[in-house]
Amino acid sequence: MAAYDYPPYFSVYSDKHLVGDILQVLNERQQSYRFVLKEIPSKARFKALSVDGCCHMMMFESNDWGWREQLPQIQLTEPIVFGAERFVALRKQHQQDMSFFEQEGLRLGGISGYHYSFLDNVTDAQLLEDDHNVYLSLSHEINVMMLLNGRLDVIMTHDEYLVQLSDETWFPRLLIHEQPFNTYQLHTLINGRKGFTTEHWREVLKPLLDDGTLAQMFANYGLPWPAEPLLLPQPDVRSVDTQAETIR
């Protein structure tokens, strides 16, 4: 099972993530297959699932993120998440509403290897830096800290991750765009030419579906099952200190 930094599904910065939870239960409850988690860079996802690659499958991935062009033979399961990406800034005295996102010259933060639709899905770091003033890091955690410390004006992140941050003391300081710049469906992607198919996956996963285990694991991360659009928590801005110190 290939996975790259995409919290809450997988993150090298956390011992707990949804892919790890699912694989642990599958390995405990059946003996037909042994599932092993393989961390990869996001740019290596296509190679990882190729015939000569290290992995058979990947959870929580969109077919729109280059798979049709790179591996058109890839198999998809039914949607398991309906997600959205949006811009997030920091509330300050002079930036309290959506008009801030319309300013020119903003320093944007994204993730290396990610496909951003409003940037024509370009992934070349130098082009994004030169043409769009976009800085690419290796993780969402890094980008959030850079935003809170004033090193980025806006970050691009996804609703499923924002749900995980909603209990943080600094969450009300976030200025979250009301409209997503992209919506997507996430699936489990499998290269059936490597001996394991979507039918095998459905068979293995069925007991977890039937007894509610999968739904509970999703609920642990604030995600609905069956898949439906996520209700994004809104920060309580009544007591936001726009002069708050940076977070280190």
C-alpha positions, 0 to 999 in steps of 0.5 A: 500500500503506497502512501504519501503525506496527505493527512489525515490519511497518512502523515510521517509527522503522526503515528496515527493515520487512517490508512495505518488504522485500516491496514492494522485491522485488516492484518489482524482479522484476515490471513489471505493477504498481508498489507504493508504500508510503503511511504513514498514521495508524492511525485513517485506515486505513478512509478510506485503503482506501475508494473515494475513499482513497489506497490499494488495499490493506494487509498484516498487518491483521485483519478483526476490527479494524473492517473489517466495520463500516466497509468490509464489501466489503473482500477478504481473502487467506488468513491470513499471520500468527497473532498474539497481544497480551499485557500487559508490565510491568517486573520489580522486587523487588515485581513478579516474577509474574503477580499484578502484572497483577491490581493495580488502578490500573495505568497502561496504555499502548496505541497510538492507533487500535488496537482492544483487545478487552478494552476493547470495541474503543473507540478514543476516547483521552479515554474510554480515559484517563478510564474505564480509565487508558489512555495512547495513544501513536503507537508501540510504541517510545515505549511501551517506553521509557516502560515502561522509564523508569517512566512506564507500569506496563503496556503492551499489545503483540504477540508479533511485536514482542516477538520483535524485542526479544529481543536487547536487553540490557534484554529480561530485565527485561520481565515478560511475561504468560503468557496473551495477552489477544487472538489474531488472524489477519492478512491482506492486505486489498484493496478490489477495487472500485478495480481491484486484487483478491486474485486480482491479488495472488496472481498477483504474489506467487506467484513469491516463494512458489514460490522461498522468497523470501517465507518467507526474508523472514518468517524474517528477522523471526523469523516462520514461513511458512506462518503458524502460532502464534509461539513467544514467546522467554522472557527469561532472568531469572537475572541481572536487576538489578531496580534497573537504571537507567532507559534514555534 
